[in-house]
Structure formats: C-alpha cells, structure tokens
Amino acid sequence: MCAAASVLSGVRAIIFGTSIETLIQCGWFQIRISASDVVAASTRPTRPSVYSGFLSHKTDLLYRNSENRRAMNPWTDPSH
C-alpha cells in the first residue's frame, strides 16, 4: 500500500487488513513506516482516516501461506 500517494490524492480513508509487522514476520521485505505515521507527517490540511486490521484474519493468511513469497523477494531465492 502506498500511504503517501493516498494522502496526496486526497482520499478520505485508508483501509487495509495485513500490517507491515505481520508481513515482516511472514518473510516479506518491507519499509517499517506505518500508514498512520505517513498520514500524521503530512502537511495537507485534510488527511485520510486510517483503519487497520480490516479482515486481517483473512488477509494475513494470504501472506502466511503464499508460495509467491520467493517471486516477490528474489534475494531469498538462491537461483537469482
């Protein structure tokens, strides 16, 4: 998710399920900056509300059980 683009485009809300911390625990490379921190750092007069954890019990499974993790992270695949 790109929280900065969401802020700059003027959306009213950012809603997501799986957190960055969960993605990291599942082996996905991430930049450890939360959507809430990005929104809070904005100087835009109107900022989106941030709703995290939406259906995370379902979205987390997509990342925990994903065989595509290697494709998304070529550094973990010795053949690359």
Buried (B, 14 or more C-beta within 10 A) or exposed (E): EEBBEBBEEEBEEBBBBBBBEBBEEBBBEEEEEBBEEBBEEBEEEEBBEBEBBEEBEEBBEEBBEBEEBBEEEEEEEEEE
